[in-house]
Amino acid sequence: MNIGRQVSLHGDFYEPIRHAAQDMGFHNIQLLMWHPSEYTQENADMILKACKDFDVKVSALWCGWTGPRDFGYPGMFHTIGLVPVAWRAQRTNELLAGAEFARKIGVQDIVTHVGFMSDNPFDEDRMGVMHAIRHICKTIAPFGQRFLFETGEMIATTLTQLIKDINVENIGINFDCANMIINCRGNSADALRILAPLVRGVHIKDAVPPVGMDPKGKEVKAGEGTANFPELIRILKEAGYDGDLTIEREISDKVQRDIDVMDTKAFLEKLL
């Protein structure tokens, strides 16, 4: 397993990659792009140049989408991913555009948040999302690409059943170690035991669960929450996972974010 970090790109498509590699020593990264309007050849060329200049390998492209997005309670239930009916068709096309951009930079896997899905297999929204994802997977399959669910909105059994019902080969999971804790969707280790055969990417992130009447947990620096990384690493090794462990730290203070990322890198090196 390689230790990497997530690199967010917006506006400047060279400097963040240079910074991750040259200043912080990361040569395995996952790219995050929230703005489909930036899927241009010019930006792809800039990414390719930065990767070549600094010997960087991109494991996956995390694709965002337009329209409202509210990851807080209760907006998270009707604005995220492919769940909102009003935005589903547009976001499906944006994810396909993301896959096309990924091909321009030589990347196989695309990742996104799909949204909060019902456990009921006959739910109309579930059926609609299932058909949208199947369409995406079948469209990108001839190019050797895969669609990965970012975990956090569904319990593990609901996600595995959804993948089973979509019934395509080029589908998998980007396992986020914190999101299920934040959204109170399960213990990370218990969830990973179920999901491990489908995992194609991992976000190293930690959190503490909701307290009292608060519906949302809180992200913290890796090792300070309840994710239980020694157990998670053991489960991944037993499952034969040999992909990247991508450090993600979602705080606005860039200086502190880099400090936390480097601390997490050292923490992971000891575990491995």
C-alpha positions as CSV (number, residue, x, y, z in Angstrom):
1,M,0.0,0.0,0.0
2,N,1.2,3.5,-0.9
3,I,0.6,6.5,1.3
4,G,-0.8,9.4,-0.7
5,R,-2.9,12.6,-0.2
6,Q,-5.9,14.1,-1.8
7,V,-5.1,17.3,-3.8
8,S,-7.9,19.7,-4.5
9,L,-7.7,21.5,-7.9
10,H,-9.5,24.8,-8.8
11,G,-8.1,27.5,-10.9
12,D,-4.4,26.5,-10.5
13,F,-3.7,23.0,-11.9
14,Y,0.0,22.9,-11.4
15,E,1.1,24.4,-8.1
16,P,-1.0,22.2,-5.8
17,I,0.6,19.1,-7.4
18,R,4.0,20.6,-7.2
19,H,3.4,21.5,-3.5
20,A,2.2,17.9,-2.6
21,A,5.2,16.3,-4.3
22,Q,8.1,18.7,-3.9
23,D,7.3,20.3,-0.5
24,M,5.5,17.4,1.2
25,G,7.0,14.3,-0.4
26,F,3.8,12.7,-1.8
27,H,4.1,11.0,-5.2
28,N,0.8,9.2,-5.1
29,I,-2.3,11.5,-5.1
30,Q,-6.0,11.5,-5.7
31,L,-7.3,14.6,-7.5
32,L,-10.5,16.4,-6.4
33,M,-12.2,18.6,-8.8
34,W,-15.6,20.1,-7.9
35,H,-16.2,22.2,-11.0
36,P,-17.1,20.3,-14.2
37,S,-16.5,23.5,-16.2
38,E,-12.8,23.0,-15.6
39,Y,-12.6,19.7,-17.4
40,T,-10.7,21.3,-20.3
41,Q,-7.8,20.0,-22.4
42,E,-5.7,22.9,-21.2
43,N,-6.1,21.9,-17.6
44,A,-5.5,18.3,-18.4
45,D,-2.2,19.2,-20.1
46,M,-1.2,21.2,-17.0
47,I,-1.9,18.2,-14.7
48,L,0.1,15.9,-17.0
49,K,3.0,18.4,-17.0
50,A,3.0,18.6,-13.2
51,C,2.8,14.9,-12.8
52,K,5.7,14.4,-15.2
53,D,7.8,17.2,-13.7
54,F,7.5,15.9,-10.1
55,D,7.1,12.1,-10.7
56,V,3.5,11.9,-9.4
57,K,0.9,9.2,-10.0
58,V,-2.8,9.9,-9.8
59,S,-4.9,7.1,-8.4
60,A,-8.3,8.5,-9.0
61,L,-10.3,11.6,-9.9
62,W,-12.9,12.7,-7.4
63,C,-15.7,14.3,-9.4
64,G,-18.0,17.0,-8.1
65,W,-21.2,18.3,-9.6
66,T,-23.2,21.5,-10.0
67,G,-26.3,22.5,-8.1
68,P,-27.0,22.8,-4.4
69,R,-24.8,20.8,-2.0
70,D,-25.3,20.8,1.7
71,F,-23.4,18.3,3.8
72,G,-25.1,19.4,7.0
73,Y,-28.3,18.2,8.6
74,P,-31.0,18.1,7.2
75,G,-29.9,19.4,3.8
76,M,-27.6,16.5,3.2
77,F,-30.7,14.2,2.5
78,H,-31.9,16.1,-0.5
79,T,-28.9,17.9,-2.1
80,I,-26.1,15.4,-2.3
81,G,-25.1,13.4,-5.4
82,L,-27.5,11.6,-7.7
83,V,-30.3,11.4,-5.2
84,P,-32.0,14.7,-6.0
85,V,-34.3,14.0,-9.0
86,A,-34.1,17.6,-10.3
87,W,-30.4,17.4,-10.6
88,R,-29.9,13.7,-11.4
89,A,-29.7,13.9,-15.2
90,Q,-27.4,16.9,-15.2
91,R,-25.1,15.4,-12.6
92,T,-25.0,12.1,-14.5
93,N,-23.8,13.9,-17.6
94,E,-21.2,15.8,-15.4
95,L,-19.9,12.6,-14.0
96,L,-19.5,11.2,-17.5
97,A,-17.7,14.4,-18.4
98,G,-15.5,13.8,-15.4
99,A,-14.7,10.3,-16.7
100,E,-13.8,11.7,-20.1
101,F,-11.4,14.2,-18.4
102,A,-9.9,11.4,-16.3
103,R,-9.1,9.6,-19.5
104,K,-7.2,12.7,-20.7
105,I,-4.9,12.5,-17.7
106,G,-4.6,8.7,-17.8
107,V,-6.8,7.9,-14.8
108,Q,-9.0,4.9,-14.6
109,D,-11.2,5.4,-11.5
110,I,-13.7,8.2,-10.9
111,V,-15.1,8.8,-7.4
112,T,-18.1,10.7,-6.0
113,H,-20.7,11.0,-3.3
114,V,-23.9,9.4,-4.5
115,G,-26.1,10.6,-1.6
116,F,-28.3,9.3,1.1
117,M,-30.1,6.2,-0.2
118,S,-33.0,4.3,1.4
119,D,-32.5,0.8,2.7
120,N,-35.8,-0.1,0.9
121,P,-34.9,-1.8,-2.4
122,F,-38.2,-0.7,-3.9
123,D,-37.8,3.0,-3.1
124,E,-38.3,5.1,-6.3
125,D,-35.3,7.3,-5.7
126,R,-33.1,4.2,-5.2
127,M,-34.3,2.8,-8.5
128,G,-33.6,6.0,-10.3
129,V,-30.1,6.4,-8.9
130,M,-29.4,2.7,-9.6
131,H,-30.3,3.2,-13.3
132,A,-28.2,6.4,-13.5
133,I,-25.1,4.6,-12.1
134,R,-25.6,1.6,-14.3
135,H,-25.7,4.0,-17.3
136,I,-22.4,5.7,-16.2
137,C,-20.7,2.3,-15.7
138,K,-21.8,0.9,-19.0
139,T,-20.7,4.1,-20.8
140,I,-17.2,4.2,-19.3
141,A,-16.6,0.4,-19.3
142,P,-15.2,0.2,-22.9
143,F,-12.5,2.6,-21.8
144,G,-11.4,0.4,-18.9
145,Q,-12.7,2.8,-16.3
146,R,-14.5,2.2,-12.9
147,F,-17.1,4.1,-10.9
148,L,-16.4,4.3,-7.1
149,F,-18.8,5.1,-4.4
150,E,-17.5,7.4,-1.7
151,T,-18.8,5.9,1.5
152,G,-20.6,7.8,4.2
153,E,-24.3,8.1,3.3
154,M,-25.4,4.5,3.3
155,I,-24.9,1.7,5.8
156,A,-22.6,-1.0,4.5
157,T,-25.3,-3.6,3.7
158,T,-27.4,-1.1,1.8
159,L,-24.4,-0.1,-0.3
160,T,-23.4,-3.7,-1.1
161,Q,-27.0,-4.6,-2.1
162,L,-27.2,-1.5,-4.3
163,I,-23.9,-2.5,-6.1
164,K,-25.3,-6.1,-6.5
165,D,-28.5,-4.7,-8.0
166,I,-26.7,-2.4,-10.4
167,N,-25.0,-5.6,-11.6
168,V,-21.9,-4.3,-13.5
169,E,-18.3,-5.3,-13.3
170,N,-16.6,-1.9,-13.3
171,I,-17.9,-0.6,-10.0
172,G,-16.4,-0.4,-6.5
173,I,-15.9,1.6,-3.3
174,N,-13.7,4.5,-2.2
175,F,-13.7,3.7,1.6
176,D,-13.7,6.9,3.7
177,C,-12.6,5.9,7.3
178,A,-14.5,8.9,8.8
179,N,-17.7,9.6,6.9
180,M,-19.7,6.7,8.3
181,I,-18.8,7.9,11.8
182,I,-19.7,11.5,11.0
183,N,-23.1,10.5,9.6
184,C,-23.7,7.8,12.2
185,R,-23.9,5.1,9.5
186,G,-21.8,2.6,11.3
187,N,-18.5,1.6,12.9
188,S,-15.7,2.0,10.3
189,A,-14.1,-1.4,11.0
190,D,-17.4,-3.3,11.0
191,A,-18.4,-1.6,7.7
192,L,-15.0,-2.3,6.1
193,R,-15.3,-6.0,6.9
194,I,-18.4,-6.1,4.7
195,L,-17.1,-3.7,2.0
196,A,-13.5,-4.8,1.8
197,P,-13.8,-7.0,-1.3
198,L,-15.2,-4.0,-3.2
199,V,-12.7,-1.4,-2.0
200,R,-10.6,0.2,-4.8
201,G,-9.5,3.3,-2.9
202,V,-9.2,4.5,0.7
203,H,-9.5,7.9,2.4
204,I,-7.5,8.2,5.6
205,K,-9.6,10.5,7.7
206,D,-10.8,10.3,11.3
207,A,-13.8,11.5,13.2
208,V,-15.8,11.3,16.5
209,P,-19.5,10.3,16.4
210,P,-22.5,12.6,17.1
211,V,-23.0,13.5,20.8
212,G,-26.4,13.8,22.4
213,M,-29.0,15.5,20.1
214,D,-26.4,16.6,17.5
215,P,-27.1,14.7,14.3
216,K,-23.5,15.0,12.9
217,G,-20.2,13.9,14.2
218,K,-17.0,15.8,13.7
219,E,-13.8,15.2,11.7
220,V,-10.6,15.2,13.7
221,K,-6.9,14.5,12.9
222,A,-6.2,10.8,12.2
223,G,-5.5,8.9,15.4
224,E,-7.6,11.2,17.5
225,G,-11.0,9.8,16.6
226,T,-12.7,6.4,16.7
227,A,-11.7,5.0,13.2
228,N,-9.3,2.4,14.7
229,F,-6.7,2.5,12.0
230,P,-4.7,-0.5,13.2
231,E,-7.8,-2.7,12.7
232,L,-8.7,-1.0,9.4
233,I,-5.2,-1.6,8.0
234,R,-5.3,-5.2,9.2
235,I,-8.7,-5.8,7.4
236,L,-7.4,-4.2,4.2
237,K,-4.2,-6.4,4.3
238,E,-6.3,-9.5,4.9
239,A,-8.5,-8.6,1.9
240,G,-5.4,-8.2,-0.3
241,Y,-5.8,-4.5,-0.8
242,D,-2.7,-3.0,-2.3
243,G,-3.9,0.4,-3.5
244,D,-3.3,3.9,-2.1
245,L,-4.1,5.1,1.4
246,T,-5.1,8.7,0.5
247,I,-4.9,11.2,3.4
248,E,-7.8,13.6,3.4
249,R,-8.0,16.5,5.9
250,E,-11.0,18.8,5.5
251,I,-10.2,22.0,7.3
252,S,-10.0,25.5,5.9
253,D,-6.7,26.5,7.5
254,K,-4.2,25.4,4.8
255,V,-1.1,25.7,7.1
256,Q,-2.7,23.5,9.8
257,R,-4.0,21.1,7.1
258,D,-0.5,20.5,5.8
259,I,0.8,20.0,9.4
260,D,-2.0,17.5,10.1
261,V,-1.4,15.7,6.8
262,M,2.3,15.3,7.5
263,D,1.5,14.0,11.1
264,T,-0.9,11.5,9.5
265,K,1.7,10.4,7.1
266,A,4.1,9.6,9.9
267,F,1.3,7.9,11.8
268,L,0.6,5.7,8.9
269,E,4.2,4.8,8.3
270,K,4.4,3.5,11.8
271,L,1.3,1.4,11.3
272,L,2.5,-0.1,8.0
